Amino acid sequence: MALTRDQIPVRAARELRDGFVVNLGIGMPTLVANHVPAEMDVWLQSENGLLGIGPFPTEQEVDADLINAGKQTVTARPGASYFSSADSFGMIRGGHIDLCILGAMQISQEGDLANWMIPGKMVKGMGGAMDLVAGVKRVVVTMEHTAKGKPKLVKTCDLPLTGKACVDMVITELCVLEMDREKKRFVLKELAPGVTADEVKAQTQAEIIVPAKVATIEV
Amino acid sequence: MIKEGANASMGSKVFKSASEAMQGLRDMGVLRDSMTVMVGGFGLCGIPEQLIIALRDTRVTGITCVSNNAGVDDWGLGLLLKTRQIRKMISSYVGENPTFEQQFLKGELEVEFNPQGTLAERIRAGGAGIPAFYTATGAGTVVAEGKETRSFFRPGDGRCGATIPGKGYSGRDGKAPQDGRPREYVMETGLFADLALVKAWKADEFGNLVFRKTARNFNPMMATAAAFTIAEVEEIVPVGAIDPDQVHTPGVFVNRIVKTQSEKRIEQRTIRDGAGA
């Protein structure tokens, strides 16, 4: 059984470590925040200038001056800090963020990422995605394995890139893939319960490394 | 460019209304068609909303506007798009504005997308007198097309000292970089405008500014990166009333201040589950 859309963020949350500073992208990656283990202290960074995102506010707590990068009203947790966009991206570009989790349209077999524009469609802009993948220590992508039946893990991205060779891990409903920087290929690390390596390969255009033994994703 | 004396003493920096804060700027050479304007804010958070309306009412056209976003249809920079006063936007993300989309698709509006951190740094650099800098952001993408690129070792050591092309070392295993291969960096240029419109929480009469929460965003850098800067604030206090340690933007960067009644619109009012709505 492939993972559900709710189970992918659960698996992604296992990449968190105590004390990590993490930036979560808009959409499915944001849901990872709901699965931070209780005993773990994780600091969420919002690129519009907040380190230490708290829960969404109550009606009384809503403050127009306090939003996240998705423009949603949020709160700040104890120990939080506010800063300018220049400082925020200094943090990101300078390698001070441990992990970012974001979505993808396409990923190449060498870890190139495309997630910001489709030629011929209205381009909304890359926002902070290019800075995040260029600067954050570890880049994890959560996505559906295919789009309308077409593989998103491809030999070469034909969509415009967000960053080159920047993806460290991909988590889909079928599997977990981890980049081997020496071999420049993703290694199949885990399979969703009941999913076979052949099924993954059938839905993957990219060349991937399949070890003799592959673990099963715990759900 | 600004005429001689514009930065010199002109009496008080405090103006009564946003429209009065625009007065005399044409004669000073600040306001003119085809000018470049920086406008602070992230989404609708921390935008100089009344100054945007006042700029619209000056009827200046052909504006090149540097702002992270483009407002929404009927608020923020959306107001200047509606009146077609903006010719070009330099932004990182413009997804919330259908007017923008229409004008862009018809070819009436030019857009230069910058990665958000590159945009922030270009403004910071411009204000700090730095003509250009190198960044790894956008290397190997369309953003780098036509720009000079160079290989560098990544600065620093240990914590931020990765040197692996394309990617730093994994924060998880904490291993130091294994190889010393350099990485590709893209040259980006500093940005400097004729006019910056910024939003702050509090100002003193000298123009020292204090920002509030995430309404800070692009405002501090923009205040430094224009020939003339006007700050819209919620409170003006006498000189000396702000602790020097708490000043975010020193008054030297601010030419005029105006206190307004801001609406502070919210784009995505999101409430915690079970918190009652």
Interface residues (C-beta under 8 A of the other chain):
Chain A: E15 R17 F20 S46 E47 N48 G49 L50 P55 F56 P57 T58 E59 V62 D63 A64 D65 L66 I67 A69 G70 K71 Q72 T73 V74 A76 Y82 F83 S84 S85 A86 S88 F89 G90 I92 R93 G94 G95 H96 D98 L99 G111 D112 M122 V123 K124 G125 M126 G127 G128 A129 M130 D131 A134 G135 V136 K137 R138 V139 P160 L161 T162 G163 K164 A165 C166 D168 R181
Chain B: F42 G43 L44 C45 G46 N68 S91 S92 Y93 V94 G95 E96 E101 F104 L105 V111 F113 P115 Q116 G117 T118 L119 A120 E121 I123 R124 T135 A136 T137 G138 A139 G140 T141 V142 V143 R154 G156 R159 C160 G161 A162 I164 P165 G166 K167 G168 Y169 S170 G171 R172 W201 F211 R212 K213 T214 A215 R216 N217 F218 N219 P220 M221 K264 R265 I266 E267 Q268 R269 T270 I271 R272 D273 A275 G276 A277
